[in-house]
């Protein structure tokens, strides 16, 4: 995946290459600038300065009511104000983002169809399926990482686990190891919990459920002992004393859960500091002037729009500093962590 940061104009590039090959490097910029001013035609203004000239479609890969869909709508509302044209959110859930990703591949690379995609769609799903239907590196251009969201490892009250080392004791006395749940095979919760168990050198028995809510019900009923949850799900359960927080997947403590240790504190392994995140992507080949405009809008929303930040906080998400929002950096880091684990767990389908 490329993070497009250099403007380009097909007409300008063609004009440059049609001229003297010994021209000074600055001539490319001059020609591109002239082209953007429409001397060479309307294509560049349509791709850049005039973007958008019509509504933009934003594909959400999870259903209404999910955190990522809510974040998509929050960004879309701010972007609508900044761009001066509607950004319309359309949910296309299915197969953990595969349906949405394949849809984006069929659309023109013009910036009028975008997609929000998380660490699951960009760094896990492509490696779970043997027959890939999309390649996040080749098929998409990264615009920005919009938000991060805390993830927590929690234990059921009836498990007797009160802190991370307690997992080891339960695993030793339980046939097959400690039972842990997740919203499905290959989900972030599955892989993160498995990574912690490997760090603790403890055995575990994975029990997949259809969705996070079903796993939580099993956790509260004592059918499983531990589970990785989103902060939005874990927070009320912790407050009510229905689950025990063991660690956050972060390098520093969360202000909202200052008494919960980080996974780095407990394991001394910085590689496990893996909060959830959501990125904005476009189809590969989208003009750089368009992606740069969208990146600027995203940075302005995060930096200058208090309503945007407040609404994100309500869904347990934090905007990412624009200097740290390069999608390829996040994609590479998480892929390096998850891909070997997927292979070790032999969960490819």
N, C-alpha and C positions, 0 to 999 in steps of 0.2 A: 504493500500500500504506500502510495506517495502522499505526502502532505504538500499540496500544490501551493507554492508561495510566489512563483514568478508569473507575471502576466504573460499571456501569449495570444496572438491574433493570427489566424491562418493566412489572411491576406497580407499582413505585414511581413510574415515570415517568407511567403512566396515572393514578395517584392524584393526582399533582402537577398534571397538566394538567386534571384534573377539578375542581380546587379553584379558589380565587380567583387570578386572573391577576396580582394585585398583591402576592402573597405574597413575603416576603423571600427572597433567593437561598439563604440557609441552610436554608430549609425543605426544599429538594430533598434535601439531605444527610440531614436528619432523617427524612424519609419513607423514603428509601432504606435508612437504618439500621434503622428499624422494620420495613420489609419484609424485610430480611435476617434479622431475628429471627423471621420467620414470621407476624407479625401479619396481613400481607396475603396469606399463603399460602406454600406450600413452594417456589415456583419459584425465588426468589432464593437460598435456602439450597442448592438443588440446583445452581444455576449458580455459586455462590461458595464460601461457608464449608464446605459439605459436599463440595466437589469434591476428589478424584474419589470417587464411590461405587462404581465398578466399574473393571475394567482399562481402561487407555488404550492405544490402538493408535498406534504410530509408524511411518509409512511411510518407508522408505528407497528413494530413487530410483535407486540403483546396486546391482549384485549383491553377494552375499557375497564377501569378499576385497578389495573396494575400500576405499579410505581413508574415504570418506564413510559407507559402511555400518558400518565399524568404529567411527567416531566416534558414529554413531547409537546403537550398542549400549552404548558407554561412557556416554553421557548417559542412556540409558534405565535402566541399572543404578543410577546415582546418583539419578535421579529416582524410581525405585521405592522406594529407601530413604527419601527425603524425603517422598514423597506417601503412603506406606503402602499403595499399591495397585500391582499389576504394570503396568509399561509394556512392552508387547510389540512388538518390532520385526518388521515384515513387509516384505520386499523386493518391490518392484514395478518392476523395471528395464524399460527399453525406450524407444526414441526419445529418448534423452538427457534423461529425466525427464518427458517428455510423458505417458506412461502413468500415472505416479504422480500428477502434477498433476491430470489429468483424474479420477482416482479420488477424490482429496480433494474435488473440486468436487461429487461426488455424495453426500457424507456430510453429516450434520446439522452445523450450526455450534454444537456444544455442548462442544467441547474434548476429546471422546473419540476423535477421529481427528486426529492431527497429522502433519506431514511435515518432514523435513529437506531443504533445498534449497540448492544452491550458487550461485555467481555465474553459472555456465552456465545453470541453469534459470531464474534470476530476471532476468538482464540480457542474455543472448545468445540463447538459443533462441526467446524470444517475438518477436525481431526477424529471425530467420533465415527463419521460415515466413511466407509471404504470408497463408495462411489460418490465423489463430490459433485454437487450441482452448482457450487460457486466457490470461488477462491477470493478471500477477502483482500489479499495482497494485489492480485491482478485485476479484479473486477470493480474495485471501489477506490475512490480518492478520499482521503481523510480531510475533513474540514476542521473539526475541533472536538476535544473531549468536553462535553457540556457539564457533567456533574460527577461527583463521587458520592457513594452512600456507604455508611458503615455496615459491616456484617459482623455478627456475633456468634460465638460457639456457646451454646447453653446446655444445661442438663435438666432432666426431669427431677422434680423434688423427690419422688419415690426411688430414684436411682441411688441415692446416698452420696452422690458426687457433689462436692462443695467447692472444689478447685481443680485446676487442670491435672495435677499429679494423681488425683483420685480416679482418673480414667484408667490408669495403669493397674490399680488394685482391682477394679471391677473386671477389667479384661483378663486378668490372671485367674480369677475365680469363676469365670463364665465360659462355658464351652463355646468355642468359635470366636471368643472375644466379645468386646462391648458392642451392643446393638446400636447402630446409628441410622437415622433416617435422612431422606432428602426428597425434593420434589421430582426426582427422576434420575435415571442412570445418565451419567455424564453432565449433570447439572453442576453449577459452581459449588453448591452446598455439598454435593457428593465428593467432588475432587478436593475441596478445601478440608473437609473433615478427614478424608483419607490421608491427606498430606500431614495433618496433625498427628494422626495415629502412627504414621511412619516415623515422624520426628520423635515420638515417644517410644518407638519400638514396641508398640502394642498391637495386638490382633483386633480386628473388628469385623462385624457382620453387617453389610449394607442392606438396608430395607428401603427400596424405592417406593414412593407414593405418587399419586397423580395430583400434583400441586402441593404448595407449601402448607395450605390449610389442613389437608389430610394428614400430613406428617406431624403437624402440631397437635392434632387430636390424639394421635398415637403416643406422642411424647407425654401429654398430660395424663393419658390413661396408663402410663407405665409400660407400654408395649416396646418402646425403645428408650435408650438411656440418654443419648445426646443427639444434637442436631445443630447445624449452622443455619441461622435465620437472618433475614433482613432486619435492620434496626426498627423499621416501622412495625413489624410483627413482634419482635422481641420486647420492645419497650414496655407496652402495657402489661405483658405477661410477667416481666421482671418487677414492675411496680406493684402488681397484685400478689407477688410472692409465689406465682404458679410455676416459674422456672428459675433456675439458678444460673446467673451469668458467669462464664468461665474466662472468656477472653474476647477482645475485639481483634479483628484482622487488620491491625494498623500498627504504625511505628510509634505513634504518640496517642495519649489518652484522649478520648472524645469528651468535650465539655459536658455533653448531655449525660454521659455515663462515666464521670471522673473517677468513681470508685472501682471501675472494672479494669483489670490489668490488660495490657496489650499482649498479643501473641508473641511479640518480640521480647517483651519482659519475661515471659514465662518460658520461652524456648531458646532465646538468644539467636534466633534465626530470622534475619531480616527478610529473607525470601518469602516468608509467610505473611508479610504485611501486604495484603491484597484486598483492598476495599473494592466494592462494586463500583462500576462506572458505566456511563452512557455517552456514546459519541454521535456526532453528526457526520454522515458520509454522503457522497454523491457518486454517480456512476463514473467509472474510470474514463478519463478523457474530457471531463468537464472543463471549460475554459478557466484558466488561472485567475482571470479578472473576476469571474463569478465566485469562485471559492474564496478568494481574498475578501470580497465584499461580504460574504456570509460570515467569514471569520471575524471581520471587523464588527459586524452587528452582534455576534455572540459575545465578543469582548466588551462591547458597550453595555449590553444587557447585564452582564455580570458585574461590571464596574460601577455603572451609573444608575441602575434602576432598582431602588429599594423594594418596590413591589415584587419584582422578579425574585429577589433573594428571599423575601419573606415567604412567598408562595412555595419556593423550593424547600425551605426549612419545614414547612408543614407536611411535606412528604418525605422528610428525613434525607434530603439531598443538599449538597453544597456545590456552588459553582466552582469551576476550576480556573485558576489564574491563566490568562491567555498565554503567558510565557511558558506554561507547563502543559499546554493542551494539545501538543502534537500527537495525532492519533497513532502514527506508526511507532512512536516510542512506547506507548502503553501496550499496543498490540504485541510488539516484540518481547517485552518483558513478561507479559502474562503467558504468551505462547511458550516461551522458554521454560516456564514453570509447569504449565498444564500438559503440553504435548508428551513429555517423557512419562508423566504420571498416567495419562490415558493408555500409553503403550504398556506400562507395567501392570496396570489393572486389567488389561485386555478387554476393554469395553467397546472396541470398535464394532460397528454394525454393517 
